[in-house]
Amino acid sequence: YKMVWVIPSEIITALSDDIEEFMRITQMNDRQDALCCYIFGVLSDPTGLKCMYKLLVEHKGVPREIALKFLNYSLKMKYKMEKGNWSWYEMDKYNIPFEEVKECSTKYQLNFD
């Protein structure tokens, strides 16, 4: 499956050079895949969140609100992908196969009593 991940244009512009270099080094051809791998790779490092924030806000001039919203969303998606924890809505929206779901985060149940 291929997840569609909407990334603000300010983030794409700010990371453009880094992503080009990452694609050259890894020989990846798909820009979205490279962007996801790059971001998740940076965020996997213990100091990655702080480094990414500094890069975006202090060095690239991305507005703080946009950077924080993006980093929060990225951490949430990274967690969901690692844990396989998806709601029924997300499974439908992102076309996630059932084999990829380890736990459903939808907690309500239908009662037919």
Backbone hydrogen bonds, N-H to C=O, Kabsch-Sander energy under -0.5 kcal/mol:
donor,donor_aa,acceptor,acceptor_aa,energy
5,W,3,M,-0.7
6,V,4,V,-0.6
7,I,5,W,-0.6
11,I,8,P,-0.8
12,I,8,P,-2.0
13,T,9,S,-2.7
14,A,10,E,-2.0
15,L,11,I,-2.3
16,S,12,I,-0.7
16,S,13,T,-0.7
19,I,15,L,-2.8
20,E,16,S,-2.4
21,E,17,D,-2.2
22,F,18,D,-2.5
23,M,19,I,-2.9
24,R,20,E,-2.0
25,I,21,E,-2.6
26,T,22,F,-2.7
27,Q,23,M,-1.3
28,M,23,M,-0.8
31,R,29,N,-0.7
34,A,30,D,-2.4
35,L,31,R,-2.6
36,C,32,Q,-2.4
37,C,33,D,-2.8
38,Y,34,A,-2.7
39,I,35,L,-2.6
40,F,36,C,-2.9
41,G,37,C,-2.3
42,V,38,Y,-2.5
43,L,39,I,-2.6
44,S,40,F,-0.9
45,D,41,G,-0.7
45,D,42,V,-1.1
48,G,45,D,-1.8
49,L,45,D,-0.5
51,C,47,T,-2.3
52,M,48,G,-2.9
53,Y,49,L,-2.4
54,K,50,K,-2.5
55,L,51,C,-2.6
56,L,52,M,-2.7
57,V,53,Y,-3.0
58,E,53,Y,-0.6
58,E,54,K,-1.0
59,H,54,K,-1.8
60,K,55,L,-1.5
61,G,57,V,-0.5
62,V,56,L,-2.9
67,A,63,P,-2.4
68,L,64,R,-2.9
69,K,65,E,-2.2
70,F,66,I,-2.4
71,L,67,A,-2.8
72,N,68,L,-2.5
73,Y,69,K,-2.3
74,S,70,F,-2.7
75,L,71,L,-2.5
76,K,72,N,-2.2
77,M,73,Y,-2.6
78,K,74,S,-2.6
79,Y,75,L,-2.4
80,K,76,K,-2.5
81,M,77,M,-2.6
82,E,78,K,-2.5
83,K,79,Y,-2.8
84,G,80,K,-1.7
85,N,80,K,-1.2
86,W,84,G,-0.8
86,W,103,E,-1.6
91,M,87,S,-2.4
92,D,88,W,-2.1
93,K,89,Y,-3.1
94,Y,90,E,-2.9
95,N,91,M,-0.5
95,N,92,D,-0.5
96,I,91,M,-1.7
100,E,97,P,-1.8
101,V,98,F,-1.4
102,K,84,G,-2.1
102,K,100,E,-0.7
103,E,84,G,-2.2
105,S,86,W,-1.6
105,S,103,E,-0.5
107,K,105,S,-0.6
112,F,110,L,-0.5
